[in-house]
């Protein structure tokens, strides 16, 4: 049976509307927010309408995981999330038993609403919570314009665990004014909360974001790459000594008796080049479709497409039954080669399907371990360099090696030190 992951991209509330988890999940009454409040009330029906439009694909698939993301606070109530989960199950061949269903949220749900919010999600099938902590340092949080306090994080983690939800905590390193000690304390604080999974991301800023403008004007100092690398190394050391292990460059799982139990299967589907359907504004999808070459030979290719990003335009197009897709693409051979290398280089798995000479080059550069061919800490930090070497050597190998290897009967040499093609 064909399996597909579903990603629900929910726009976060960037308006002071009185409706979000920061505001105790209450709908605002200000006339100036009337348009937004209408959007909030109707958004679950908009998502359902898009699901109905994808039903032809969904009815051929079982759903392997569901993820509600896109930024927090979101404009969906807990009841609306449960409604969409049920509709995903109805329109598909069913959500697989035990499938990972994750909701992204932030710690700022207060005023007695948090427990009700979490229990409603749990009763609707949610079994994993991804909490955008970012930092446990008050000064860093102020710089990031986040309002939560440490007790907020402790509260939401404790109550979610009591319900049996798995916990993923997201942390960001590299905020201006963040010291090494501050970052280490944040990682240690996450460990103390006994999170099942940790995601650590370097701060990236898009042009136009207030923090980026402050750095550009010299009000804040941009953290240099060497300091960023040091923070990554220290975090990895702390986590390795605390019962966690990395499985992807930015992700660590808490080790248990069941290997891989705490990994994010939804994200792994992306890294393993699985199929996924995205619904909501700017949501991306990737599906395998049958194509036909010039020689009329059937060929399965990955087709990528994504929805328009403007929220109100998205809602209007769904309402009018018009096309949502902003653009689509099918990767050419060089793009597929690059993506394949990128995916291999990010995972805690041996670098395979390359020549022995390529492995020697990666080992000499200290990018992979000579014992098991897995990326080193340096290799994780210089991930793009691993990708560059893999792609360049593969292109050269394809150019120079048109003959077939007698040992493996293939035109690509498979990491064999005795292979005559070497």
C-alpha angles and dihedrals in degrees: 000000000000113000127204135177120227122216118193111200108204117186115237120235108258092170128086088241104143090240118102139074089278088061098047091263094286122147113237122235101205112128089222087065096046092110092052094046089053089051091051093051094048102036097092089055090049090054090047090052091054090048088054088053089054093045094106089063097035095053089064093053143067113221113240098185142354126211127187109200146127102124138314141293091041128199094233123097119221091253090054092052090052089049092054092048090055092047091051087054092048097048095045133053084270139283108279116254109265092012116162111257112185134186121196113218142149131241096249098094104120145143096077093299097102098077093047091047093051096043090051091052091048093050089051094057103270110143103168133052123199108201120198099219096153093178144354091217115100094210092051090049091052090052089051089046092239118149104198124113130216092258089057091060092045091049098050093044093049094048093044091051091050087058091050097251119150113238129223117183120200118209129183124208128193101051110154111264092021109134126209089249091051092052093047090051091052092053092046091049090054090050091051089057088060094232115189092220137015129201116195118191132181112237112261122186129202121213111269095032111127094237091052090051091051091053092047091052091049096247090119130029121238112233112242123237096248091056090048090052091050091053091051092050093049092048092050091049092050093048095045088054092048101056099272130118131192119243098170129024094262100027136078129185127207105244118241140167088272109065113232093007094131100042120114102253091189093059092041088060088062093048092047090051094247126162122270139173121213124202128186132048113328091000115155128218134192121192135167112239134177115254132179124229125213089266088056091245115148112247130182113219135175111248117200124197136162139198127243112273104219105102100209092043089050091053092048094049092050090048091052093045093241132145114286099187113108096188143340138202144186114211117242121223095270092048091049090050091051093047092048090052091046093053093047093049095053099054130081092243134105115281101245140169093052133104124272089243089057091052090050089053092050092047093048089053089050090238095124133030114256091218101057105003092238120141115272123221087264089050091053091051091046095040093142089059091057089050092048093052093046093049097043094047092046092051090049091047091052091050098046100036116061092141124092124251108241092209099054100016092231136116091230120073110232108213094285116151091198096047113127089221088070 
